[in-house]
Amino acid sequence: MTKLPQEIFYLATRTVTIDRHALCKMLAPHERAFIPCVQSQPSDASGDPMSASQSIDPMRVTSPFDQWRCIVISLYMTLVGYGVLVGIPVISSAWVNLLGFSEIQVGRVAGADLGGLSLGAFTTSFLVAKVNRRWLAVLGIALAVLANGLCIAWIEYSQVLWLRLLAGFGSGIYTAVAVSSLGANSKPARAYNAMLFAFAFSQALELHFLPLLSMANIYWVFILCFLFTLPFIGWIPSGIVKGGDVTQTLEPTSDKAALDAQIPKYVPWLCLLAMVITYINIGSYWTYIELAALADQATPAWTGKVLVWSSFCSIVGCAFATLLSNRFGLLRPLLVALFSMALIVGLLVNGITDSTLLVSVFSFNLLWIFIDVYQMSIVANIDRVGKYAAMIPAAQGLGQIIGPNLAASLLAFNLGFSSVFAMCLGAALLALAIYAAMFVRLRKTIPAFAYAA
């Protein structure tokens, strides 16, 4: 009888949700000696027995990042932090129509804003494991609110350019805290899927209501959304584990640790590089799609409706992304999604009509969700500490600054919007090539990671 409970306990400890006390009820009294932490009642610091409500069951300890408050506030912060990114088509049009910026200047300003996002997130990636996350979030809020407030008073191109860089930097700090908190969840793919599901609604709201507002009121919307975080700032885990905390991050299983040790150090950096290239495509396309459609044969009223309603393709994307990853893993569906993305952005190289706009924009939103879920989940599978997860907004923002600026340069050379979409096509294919090469190599050396869901 001595071997059976040892085997049961070994299997039980492979899953962090098992209750050791419940396991003991299934065993005979003489067998319970093999199950630690249940032979005697726990004691507090004074040596007195602790009550049932005070006792800490090690196998019931969960990560603070799995708590619903943390998930809710992190989801909200990602929606606000990425607000400019998802609303950039109508914000770009507002800069043109309300402030008189040229199409080239719009690319520069959008690149500054989203480049600031990248810089802020990159900076945060080195601080997130050492500094209280709540203070980082407060710093990001302060910078974003200050810059957006100054944008209301200062409207010259040169002033707005630098202020959007500062606003983006604050948003990057704020967003990196949220994204790394979701990545620290015990089920990061599900957490990121929930984030992108919520984007379907926030994006639709932005694309519908922001065009109805003045430029000053658009900035006020962002200011109020940032400030709304402050009453709930305590919902963000500090990231600093205290000895007396009942909740703390559990150590990975030996299998997980062994798998992590096999993954070459270049893999997370290669994933982040591919993410930058992916977002060169996404940033260029999403910044100029409305302006390009209005400059071509698409109907203005139709263009606005397509942009709003295409946002709900994200819901379909979230549902299918989870189903496909459960069946085929993360890398293989990502390759198909990137190939499809290349086709639908290339569709606009020869011009935009109402029908091609509908097909391209709806497909773009669907595939954007697919690609984001898979890319972010791959990085989270590599990194449980949060360093690389915090760099996700940095990679996205870097792609966003490179993409619109490259597109603006193409327009400055009078190459037209067709050249912009040709560049998007090339970026999607380059990202596809990087992930394909990584998959081919890893399926031979580390198949458990290559096929991981």
C-alpha distance (Angstrom), angle and dihedral (degrees) to the residues before:
residue distance angle dihedral
M1 . . .
T2 3.77 . .
K3 3.82 96.3 .
L4 3.78 98.6 49.9
P5 3.81 99.3 65.2
Q6 3.81 91.3 43.5
E7 3.79 89.5 56.8
I8 3.79 91.4 45.4
F9 3.78 91.3 50.5
Y10 3.83 91.3 48.5
L11 3.78 91.4 53.3
A12 3.78 92.5 42.7
T13 3.78 94.0 55.3
R14 3.79 91.0 55.4
T15 3.82 87.7 76.2
V16 3.79 120.2 55.5
T17 3.80 93.9 -151.9
I18 3.81 97.4 64.8
D19 3.82 116.7 112.5
R20 3.82 110.6 -136.5
H21 3.78 92.4 -159.3
A22 3.80 90.5 55.5
L23 3.80 88.6 49.5
C24 3.79 91.2 53.4
K25 3.80 91.5 56.5
M26 3.80 87.3 62.6
L27 3.82 92.5 55.4
A28 3.77 134.2 73.7
P29 3.84 116.4 -104.8
H30 3.82 94.1 -107.8
E31 3.85 89.5 51.3
R32 3.81 95.1 54.7
A33 3.81 91.5 77.2
F34 3.79 87.9 79.1
I35 3.83 92.6 60.0
P36 3.83 111.5 79.4
C37 3.81 125.3 -141.2
V38 3.80 95.3 29.8
Q39 3.80 106.8 73.1
S40 3.76 92.7 87.8
Q41 3.74 138.2 15.8
P42 3.83 113.3 -91.0
S43 3.77 118.2 -106.0
D44 3.77 130.6 -143.9
A45 3.81 125.3 -128.8
S46 3.82 92.1 -78.0
G47 3.79 92.8 54.3
D48 3.81 94.9 -109.5
P49 3.78 117.8 131.9
M50 3.81 113.5 -95.3
S51 3.76 122.0 -129.1
A52 3.77 121.2 -113.9
S53 3.79 90.5 -102.3
Q54 3.83 90.9 52.3
S55 3.78 99.2 43.7
I56 3.78 118.5 101.2
D57 3.74 118.4 -139.5
P58 3.81 106.7 -156.4
M59 3.76 92.5 -150.4
R60 3.80 91.7 54.8
V61 3.81 92.4 53.2
T62 3.79 109.7 114.7
S63 3.75 134.7 -175.6
P64 3.82 114.7 -89.6
F65 3.80 85.7 -131.3
D66 3.82 89.3 67.1
Q67 3.81 92.8 60.6
W68 3.78 115.0 109.4
R69 3.81 93.3 -125.0
C70 3.79 91.2 57.3
I71 3.81 92.1 47.1
V72 3.82 93.2 48.5
I73 3.81 96.1 48.4
S74 3.81 91.7 42.9
L75 3.80 91.1 52.0
Y76 3.80 91.0 49.0
M77 3.81 91.9 48.4
T78 3.80 92.8 51.3
L79 3.81 90.6 52.1
V80 3.81 91.3 51.6
G81 3.81 95.6 39.5
Y82 3.79 92.8 51.3
G83 3.82 91.2 41.6
V84 3.80 95.2 111.1
L85 3.80 92.2 44.4
V86 3.81 95.6 55.1
G87 3.81 94.0 38.4
I88 3.80 96.8 44.5
P89 3.85 96.3 111.6
V90 3.82 93.6 61.9
I91 3.82 93.4 33.7
S92 3.82 88.8 54.4
S93 3.79 90.2 51.3
A94 3.81 89.8 48.5
W95 3.81 90.8 53.6
V96 3.81 88.8 52.3
N97 3.81 99.0 41.9
L98 3.81 101.1 34.0
L99 3.81 103.6 31.2
G100 3.80 99.5 28.1
F101 3.80 97.1 -122.6
S102 3.80 118.1 160.8
E103 3.80 121.8 -119.6
I104 3.80 89.3 -105.0
Q105 3.83 92.2 50.9
V106 3.80 89.8 49.9
G107 3.80 89.6 58.2
R108 3.80 90.7 51.1
V109 3.82 94.1 48.0
A110 3.81 93.3 45.6
G111 3.80 89.2 48.1
A112 3.82 90.9 51.0
D113 3.81 92.6 50.4
L114 3.77 95.2 47.3
G115 3.80 92.2 38.1
G116 3.79 87.8 56.5
L117 3.81 87.2 52.5
S118 3.79 88.4 55.8
L119 3.79 94.2 47.5
G120 3.81 93.0 47.7
A121 3.79 92.9 49.0
F122 3.80 92.4 46.2
T123 3.80 90.6 52.0
T124 3.80 91.1 48.1
S125 3.81 92.3 52.3
F126 3.82 88.8 69.9
L127 3.80 93.6 46.5
V128 3.80 104.5 38.9
A129 3.84 94.7 85.7
K130 3.82 93.6 44.6
V131 3.82 107.3 35.3
N132 3.79 129.1 59.6
R133 3.82 105.8 -93.5
R134 3.80 91.6 -142.2
W135 3.79 91.8 60.7
L136 3.78 90.6 47.1
A137 3.81 89.8 53.0
V138 3.82 91.3 48.9
L139 3.81 90.5 50.8
G140 3.78 90.9 51.0
I141 3.80 91.5 49.0
A142 3.82 91.9 50.1
L143 3.81 93.7 51.6
A144 3.81 94.5 44.4
V145 3.82 93.4 47.6
L146 3.81 92.3 47.2
A147 3.81 94.0 49.6
N148 3.81 94.9 44.7
G149 3.80 90.1 48.1
L150 3.80 91.9 52.4
C151 3.82 90.2 48.5
I152 3.80 87.9 64.1
A153 3.82 91.2 60.6
W154 3.81 101.1 31.7
I155 3.80 112.9 55.6
E156 3.80 104.7 159.6
Y157 3.80 114.7 118.8
S158 3.82 95.6 -118.2
Q159 3.82 91.0 48.8
V160 3.79 95.2 45.4
L161 3.81 91.0 47.9
W162 3.82 93.1 61.1
L163 3.79 94.7 37.2
R164 3.81 91.3 54.2
L165 3.81 88.3 51.4
L166 3.83 89.1 54.8
A167 3.82 92.2 44.5
G168 3.78 89.7 50.5
F169 3.82 91.5 49.3
G170 3.82 90.7 54.4
S171 3.80 91.1 45.6
G172 3.80 89.5 50.0
I173 3.81 92.8 56.1
Y174 3.80 90.9 45.4
T175 3.81 94.1 46.0
A176 3.81 95.3 44.7
V177 3.81 90.3 56.7
A178 3.81 89.9 52.9
V179 3.81 96.9 43.7
S180 3.81 93.4 46.9
S181 3.81 89.5 49.2
L182 3.81 90.4 54.0
G183 3.80 89.4 46.2
A184 3.82 90.0 53.8
N185 3.81 89.3 58.7
S186 3.81 113.9 112.4
K187 3.83 87.7 -119.0
P188 3.82 104.2 38.0
A189 3.81 95.7 168.3
R190 3.80 90.3 57.8
A191 3.82 91.4 45.5
Y192 3.80 92.9 51.0
N193 3.79 90.3 45.0
A194 3.81 89.2 55.1
M195 3.80 89.4 49.7
L196 3.79 93.1 52.7
F197 3.81 91.2 44.0
A198 3.81 88.3 56.9
F199 3.80 89.6 49.2
A200 3.80 89.5 65.0
F201 3.79 89.7 67.8
S202 3.80 99.4 36.1
Q203 3.79 91.1 49.3
A204 3.80 92.2 50.1
L205 3.81 90.6 49.6
E206 3.80 92.4 49.3
L207 3.78 94.9 47.2
H208 3.81 91.4 47.7
F209 3.81 102.7 42.4
L210 3.81 106.2 29.0
P211 3.84 93.7 67.7
L212 3.83 87.6 58.0
L213 3.82 92.2 59.0
S214 3.78 134.3 78.0
M215 3.80 118.2 -112.5
A216 3.81 91.1 -103.6
N217 3.81 92.0 51.5
I218 3.80 90.8 50.0
Y219 3.79 88.4 57.6
W220 3.82 90.2 46.3
V221 3.82 90.1 55.3
F222 3.80 90.2 56.5
I223 3.82 92.2 45.6
L224 3.81 93.5 52.1
C225 3.81 92.9 45.5
F226 3.82 90.8 53.9
L227 3.81 93.1 46.5
F228 3.81 91.7 49.7
T229 3.82 87.6 69.3
L230 3.81 94.5 65.4
P231 3.85 99.5 78.7
F232 3.81 89.2 53.4
I233 3.80 98.4 41.5
G234 3.82 89.5 112.9
W235 3.81 89.5 66.3
I236 3.80 88.8 72.1
P237 3.83 110.8 88.4
S238 3.77 110.2 -119.3
G239 3.78 90.4 -131.6
I240 3.81 89.5 -132.2
V241 3.82 111.3 111.0
K242 3.80 113.3 -143.7
G243 3.75 123.2 -155.5
G244 3.78 93.1 -120.7
D245 3.78 96.9 46.8
V246 3.77 114.5 120.0
T247 3.78 90.3 -155.6
Q248 3.73 121.6 57.9
T249 3.77 139.5 145.0
L250 3.77 112.4 -80.6
E251 3.76 121.2 -130.9
P252 3.81 114.3 -107.3
T253 3.77 118.3 -103.6
S254 3.77 118.5 -96.1
D255 3.81 90.3 -107.0
K256 3.80 90.9 53.6
A257 3.81 91.8 46.8
A258 3.80 90.7 48.8
L259 3.80 91.4 50.2
D260 3.81 91.7 48.5
A261 3.79 90.0 52.2
Q262 3.82 90.9 55.8
I263 3.81 94.9 53.3
P264 3.82 109.9 96.4
K265 3.80 115.6 -118.8
Y266 3.81 91.5 -119.9
V267 3.82 94.0 61.6
P268 3.84 98.6 80.4
W269 3.81 90.2 44.7
L270 3.80 90.6 49.2
C271 3.81 89.4 50.8
L272 3.81 90.5 50.8
L273 3.83 90.6 48.7
A274 3.81 90.4 51.8
M275 3.81 88.5 48.5
V276 3.83 90.1 54.0
I277 3.81 90.4 52.0
T278 3.81 91.4 46.0
Y279 3.78 89.9 53.7
I280 3.80 92.2 49.2
N281 3.79 83.9 65.9
I282 3.80 94.8 41.3
G283 3.82 94.6 44.4
S284 3.79 95.1 49.1
Y285 3.79 94.4 44.5
W286 3.80 96.2 44.9
T287 3.82 94.7 44.2
Y288 3.79 95.5 52.3
I289 3.80 106.1 26.3
E290 3.82 95.1 97.0
L291 3.79 94.6 42.2
A292 3.81 91.0 46.6
A293 3.81 92.6 48.8
L294 3.81 92.2 49.5
A295 3.80 90.7 48.1
D296 3.82 91.6 52.1
Q297 3.80 133.5 44.5
A298 3.81 100.1 -61.5
T299 3.81 118.8 116.1
P300 3.85 111.9 -113.2
A301 3.83 95.2 -134.9
W302 3.80 90.7 46.5
T303 3.81 91.6 49.6
G304 3.82 92.4 55.9
K305 3.80 92.8 49.2
V306 3.81 92.9 48.1
L307 3.80 92.0 51.8
V308 3.81 92.6 50.7
W309 3.80 99.5 43.4
S310 3.78 94.8 41.1
S311 3.79 87.6 66.7
F312 3.80 89.5 75.0
C313 3.80 90.0 63.0
S314 3.79 82.9 79.8
I315 3.81 89.0 72.3
V316 3.79 91.1 57.1
G317 3.80 89.7 44.1
C318 3.80 92.8 54.0
A319 3.79 93.2 49.9
F320 3.79 95.4 48.7
A321 3.80 94.5 39.8
T322 3.80 90.5 61.5
L323 3.80 94.1 44.8
L324 3.79 93.3 48.6
S325 3.81 94.8 45.4
N326 3.81 90.7 51.1
R327 3.79 89.7 54.4
F328 3.81 104.6 32.4
G329 3.81 104.6 19.7
L330 3.81 124.7 -122.0
L331 3.79 107.7 -72.1
R332 3.81 100.8 52.5
P333 3.83 96.5 51.9
L334 3.82 88.0 44.4
L335 3.80 90.5 58.4
V336 3.80 91.6 51.5
A337 3.81 91.6 46.8
L338 3.82 92.9 51.4
F339 3.80 91.9 48.6
S340 3.81 90.1 50.4
M341 3.81 90.4 46.9
A342 3.80 89.9 55.0
L343 3.80 90.2 53.6
I344 3.80 96.6 49.6
V345 3.83 96.3 46.9
G346 3.80 89.2 45.7
L347 3.80 88.2 54.6
L348 3.82 89.3 75.8
V349 3.81 96.8 52.8
N350 3.81 91.0 93.6
G351 3.80 94.9 47.8
I352 3.79 141.0 -72.5
T353 3.78 127.4 -89.8
D354 3.79 129.3 168.2
S355 3.81 91.3 -96.0
T356 3.82 97.3 46.0
L357 3.81 89.7 45.5
L358 3.81 90.5 54.0
V359 3.80 94.6 48.9
S360 3.80 94.9 42.6
V361 3.82 99.5 44.9
F362 3.82 95.2 43.3
S363 3.80 91.1 47.9
F364 3.80 91.4 44.1
N365 3.81 92.8 56.4
L366 3.79 91.9 45.6
L367 3.81 93.3 50.1
W368 3.81 94.1 40.7
I369 3.81 88.2 64.1
F370 3.81 92.6 46.1
I371 3.78 92.0 51.1
D372 3.80 95.4 45.1
V373 3.81 94.3 48.9
Y374 3.79 92.3 50.7
Q375 3.81 97.5 41.4
M376 3.81 94.9 47.0
S377 3.79 93.2 44.3
I378 3.81 92.4 50.5
V379 3.81 90.2 54.7
A380 3.83 91.5 45.6
N381 3.82 90.4 51.5
I382 3.80 89.3 56.9
D383 3.80 97.3 43.1
R384 3.82 125.4 45.1
V385 3.82 95.6 164.3
G386 3.79 95.1 66.9
K387 3.81 101.3 -120.5
Y388 3.81 95.9 114.4
A389 3.79 93.7 33.0
A390 3.81 88.5 57.7
M391 3.81 87.8 53.7
I392 3.81 92.2 59.1
P393 3.84 93.5 87.3
A394 3.82 87.3 44.2
A395 3.80 91.5 56.2
Q396 3.80 91.5 44.4
G397 3.79 92.3 47.5
L398 3.81 93.0 47.4
G399 3.79 89.7 53.5
Q400 3.79 88.5 47.5
I401 3.81 92.8 54.5
I402 3.81 94.1 45.1
G403 3.81 95.5 44.3
P404 3.82 101.2 52.4
N405 3.82 91.2 40.4
L406 3.79 92.0 51.8
A407 3.79 89.1 47.3
A408 3.81 90.9 49.0
S409 3.81 89.9 51.5
L410 3.80 91.2 51.2
L411 3.79 89.5 51.6
A412 3.81 90.4 47.2
F413 3.82 87.7 58.7
N414 3.84 88.2 53.1
L415 3.80 92.3 -116.4
G416 3.81 92.0 136.5
F417 3.77 133.0 -137.1
S418 3.81 91.7 -63.0
S419 3.80 88.8 71.1
V420 3.81 89.7 52.4
F421 3.80 92.4 55.9
A422 3.82 90.7 44.1
M423 3.81 87.8 56.2
C424 3.83 89.3 49.6
L425 3.80 88.9 53.2
G426 3.81 91.7 51.6
A427 3.83 92.8 48.3
A428 3.81 92.3 51.4
L429 3.81 91.4 50.3
L430 3.83 92.1 48.0
A431 3.81 91.7 52.4
L432 3.81 88.5 47.7
A433 3.82 90.3 53.3
I434 3.83 92.2 51.6
Y435 3.81 94.4 50.4
A436 3.82 92.0 42.7
A437 3.81 91.8 53.3
M438 3.81 90.4 47.0
F439 3.82 92.0 49.8
V440 3.82 93.6 48.5
R441 3.80 91.0 51.2
L442 3.81 98.3 42.2
R443 3.79 96.8 46.1
K444 3.81 86.9 64.3
T445 3.80 98.0 41.6
I446 3.84 104.5 28.0
P447 3.83 108.3 13.2
A448 3.82 91.2 166.5
F449 3.79 89.0 65.6
A450 3.81 96.9 37.0
Y451 3.81 90.8 57.0
A452 3.82 97.2 33.8
A453 3.81 117.3 134.9
